[in-house]
Amino acid sequence: MQSIFSFMLEVIHLKTVLVSSYKNNLLIEVTLIKTEYTYNKSDSDISFR
C-alpha cells in the first residue's frame, strides 16, 4: 500500500514538473517571438526613414 502511494506521488510530481517546464518553454518561445517581431518592426522603421 505504501509503495503504491509513493508511486502515485512520484507520478504526480513528474507531471507537475513536465507541465511547468512546458509552460516555461512556451513563455520563452513567446518572448522570443515578441522580441523578434519588435526587432523586425524597429528595423523596418529605421529603413523607412
Helices and strands as residue ranges (DSSP letters): H 2-48
